[in-house]
Amino acid sequence: MKIECIKDRLEEVLSKADKIAGKNITLPVLVGLYLDARQNSLSVKATNLDLGISVSLPVKVIEPGIVVIPAHVISSFVSSLSKDRNITISTKNQVLEVKTSATKTSINTLPSEDFPVIPEIDEDKAFSMPARDLIFGIRSVIYAAAVGSIKPELSSISIKHEGEFLVFAATDSFRLAEKKIRIKKAPHFKQILVPQKNATEIIKIFDRGDEEISISVEEHQMALRSQNIYLTSRIVEGSFPDYRQIIPKETTSKAVLLKQDLTNSLKTSLIFSDAFNQLTLKLSPKAKSFEIESKNSTVGENVYTVESVLEGDDITINVNHRYFTDCFQSITTDSVSLNFSGQAKPIIIQGVGDTSFLYLVMPMNQS
């Protein structure tokens, strides 16, 4: 192999592939990037057996060829070079040589024949949508998925087709986030479950904005394609919880307030929250008072009165600070509504005037 390429473009591609490269003691080649040069294009592949990626970029191919190189070594090395330099990459025996106007470097390679094949998923039934919409949908709910759960479906992001929407949902059984994204064309799948850790990488890879992304699904696998990126992910077998059953149908108390006022009060309350991250919400519509209390036996306690519009019955309810706070990153409106259905019932949080996002959080046991 011998190629010439632009440093900045190569660095960007190596960075994306490096995120996917695996660490596997029984299969050491997974730490490598598979470089395939042909027809004035370089394809860079990486896989951890759960995710696979192929990223291509235009290069000048003097001699076609294939090589596998340790991902972190080549990625770190190229990023360390000065900008706006052309790079020449060639192979000799089992060594990769990298030359610029200022440096000449040799890097030991890995056996290319051991590199796993990245699945090729049929594109015939691909469904397309803007990458920014897919990323926005995933990002709006991913924090509510369980981490390391023994139930894989709770460690997943559900992407389901309902009418003119793709519905993204995640739950760890203590809270639930749901985001609806309007789509122009119906996908060929009804529902898929994407592992939470894979969804995190999908955000990193495709978080650029304006390009279209196509989604293809086969048994146990999905593929995402953009202009120069092909990414495969395992999808989870199993059934996502039928969470609509636990969403309260009636509201007995309600608070409407500015999101900024609420987030400011929660920052203060966090300083005084205890080891269980407990907050106490006290709504007194008759007294026109909404207070947030936090106590810590070693630090002290705080009562924060938040300006709000209240209606319904008086209620005092405990919530987990982190679970209560996480959702505000997904609310795009200036005002939020907190809807209560009773002492031991879930709280529903939404942006005022925006029904596309819903967040449900279970109360903590009253102390």
Protein Blocks (a to p, Z undefined) as FASTA:
>chain_A
ZZdddfklmmmmmmmmmmmpccdfklmmlmpccdddeehiacddddehlaccdddddddd
fbgcdddddfklmmmmmmmpcehiacddddehjaccdddfkbccddddddfklpccdddd
dfklgccddfklmmmmmmmmmmmpcehiablklmcccdddehjaccddddehlaccdddd
ddfbdcfbfbdcddfklmmmmmmmmmnojaccdddddehiacdddfklccdddddedjdd
dfklmmcfbdfbdcdddfklmmmmmmmmmmmpcfkopacddddfknopacdddddfkloc
cddddddddedjdddddddfklmmmmmmmpcbfbdcdddebjkbccddddehiakbccdd
dddddZZ
